[in-house]
Amino acid sequence: MNRILSGLVLLSVLGLGTVSTVQASDEPLTTQAEFEARARKAEALSERVNRVNTYKDKIAQTRFGQTGWERRGPSVNVPELDPGAAGSALALLIGGVLVIADRKRRAAV
């Protein structure tokens, strides 16, 4: 059955010749700039929807208790600054500055 249908489709394409393109409306096709603008607007709208949904979830996790607004559910851990990591961070910063300065010095020569 599949072979018969495939054959009929092939015969109809060969019999009609090339397949013509059909446009849905009389409006011209969008340009690259218009398409990019629409894509940016759609992306911004998607980001707004995600933010609204996130805020709705956060609001749903809070309730008004006896002492004020209280969170319910799992709490979010906030990362703390480790004082022991300050030395390593400073060493990386100074090393990066020295490498960049050396590259600029070599490029200037």
C-alpha positions as CSV (number, residue, x, y, z in Angstrom):
1,M,0.0,0.0,0.0
2,N,2.8,2.4,0.9
3,R,4.5,1.7,-2.5
4,I,1.3,2.4,-4.3
5,L,0.9,5.7,-2.5
6,S,4.5,6.7,-3.0
7,G,4.2,5.9,-6.7
8,L,1.1,8.0,-7.1
9,V,2.8,10.9,-5.4
10,L,5.8,10.5,-7.6
11,L,3.6,10.4,-10.7
12,S,1.7,13.4,-9.7
13,V,4.9,15.4,-9.1
14,L,6.4,14.3,-12.4
15,G,3.1,14.9,-14.2
16,L,2.6,18.4,-12.8
17,G,6.3,19.4,-13.3
18,T,7.8,21.7,-10.7
19,V,6.0,22.5,-7.5
20,S,4.9,26.1,-7.4
21,T,5.2,28.1,-4.2
22,V,2.0,29.6,-2.7
23,Q,1.9,32.6,-0.5
24,A,-0.8,32.8,2.2
25,S,-1.6,36.5,1.7
26,D,-0.9,39.4,-0.6
27,E,1.6,40.9,1.8
28,P,5.3,40.7,0.9
29,L,7.6,38.4,2.8
30,T,9.4,39.9,5.8
31,T,12.9,41.1,5.5
32,Q,15.8,39.9,7.6
33,A,15.7,43.0,9.8
34,E,11.9,42.6,10.4
35,F,12.4,38.9,11.2
36,E,15.2,39.7,13.7
37,A,13.0,42.4,15.3
38,R,10.1,40.0,15.7
39,A,12.5,37.4,17.1
40,R,13.8,39.9,19.7
41,K,10.3,40.9,20.7
42,A,9.3,37.2,21.1
43,E,12.4,36.5,23.2
44,A,11.7,39.5,25.4
45,L,8.1,38.4,25.9
46,S,9.2,34.9,26.7
47,E,11.7,36.3,29.3
48,R,8.9,38.4,30.9
49,V,6.6,35.4,31.1
50,N,9.3,33.4,32.8
51,R,9.9,36.2,35.3
52,V,6.2,36.5,36.1
53,N,6.0,32.7,36.6
54,T,9.0,32.8,38.9
55,Y,7.5,35.6,41.0
56,K,4.2,33.8,41.1
57,D,6.0,30.7,42.5
58,K,7.8,32.9,45.1
59,I,4.6,34.6,46.2
60,A,2.9,31.2,46.5
61,Q,5.7,30.1,48.9
62,T,5.0,33.0,51.3
63,R,2.1,33.6,53.6
64,F,1.2,36.1,56.2
65,G,1.8,34.7,59.7
66,Q,1.5,36.2,63.2
67,T,4.8,38.1,63.0
68,G,4.6,39.1,59.3
69,W,5.4,37.5,56.0
70,E,6.9,34.0,56.4
71,R,8.4,31.7,53.8
72,R,7.2,28.2,53.6
73,G,8.8,25.4,51.8
74,P,12.5,24.9,51.2
75,S,14.7,27.9,51.9
76,V,17.2,29.1,49.4
77,N,20.8,29.0,50.6
78,V,22.8,32.2,49.9
79,P,26.4,31.7,49.1
80,E,28.8,33.3,51.6
81,L,32.1,34.9,50.9
82,D,34.9,32.8,52.1
83,P,37.6,34.9,53.7
84,G,40.2,32.1,53.0
85,A,39.5,32.5,49.3
86,A,40.5,36.2,49.2
87,G,44.2,35.4,48.9
88,S,43.6,33.0,46.0
89,A,41.4,35.5,44.3
90,L,44.0,38.3,44.7
91,A,46.7,36.0,43.3
92,L,44.6,35.2,40.3
93,L,43.9,38.8,39.7
94,I,47.5,39.9,39.9
95,G,48.6,37.0,37.7
96,G,46.0,37.9,35.0
97,V,47.1,41.5,35.0
98,L,50.7,40.5,34.6
99,V,49.9,38.1,31.7
100,I,47.9,40.8,29.9
101,A,50.6,43.4,30.4
102,D,53.3,41.0,29.1
103,R,51.2,40.3,26.0
104,K,50.7,44.0,25.3
105,R,54.5,44.6,25.9
106,R,55.4,41.8,23.4
107,A,52.8,43.1,20.8
108,A,54.3,46.6,21.1
109,V,57.8,45.4,20.3
